[in-house]
Amino acid sequence: MTAVSLTSTARNLGLTAAVAVLLSIPGAFAQEEARPAGPPSTEDEIRQFCTNIADSARDQRYLLQKQELEKLQADVDSRVAVLEQRRAEYEDWLKRRNDFLKQAEAGLTDIYKNMKPDAAALQLQEVKTEVAAAVIMRLGARQSSLILNEMEAEKAAVIANIIASASDPNTSKGTQ
């Protein structure tokens, strides 16, 4: 025999031996082991259980997601309610401020503008504090300071507080 045929024969014997070894190993090529026809195995029971509860598990998951969405919606609704409340407070504050400023209109400001500061201070001490504050607020800064200087300190402080709160956009009716 030649060297080529000897190598070929050795190769064939090696392949035959390899095939014999692989065939002797149980399940070497099997993708799934044959199941006995007897009672179901634990794996079969688990697979059957999972198949049976898949729909109810999915329903439960959807129910939990729905409950979470409802909680989030309630949170959003409460925040919207707070924002609506604050908007209403702001509108109320704006209306009160505009009403306050209108009190000083109709020529009243011009009357006090032409008065001497000491006489204007005496008269403004006797009117409602809101009206006095509105008039002083509409006068020029120099004349307003002269009138407030002539007033009693306590009354001037109350008027200054009213003017300061009327100028502050963050103030609202009894909140904060």
Buried (B, 14 or more C-beta within 10 A) or exposed (E): EEEEEEEEEEEEEEEEEEEEEEEEEEEEEEEEEEEEEEEEEEEEEEEEEEEEEEEEEEEEEEEEEEEEEEEEEEEEEEEEEEEEEEEEBEEEBEEBBEEBEEBBEEEBBEEBBEBEBEEBBBBBBEBEBBBBBBBBBBBEEEBBBBBBEBBEEEBBEBBBEBBEBBEEEEBBEEEE
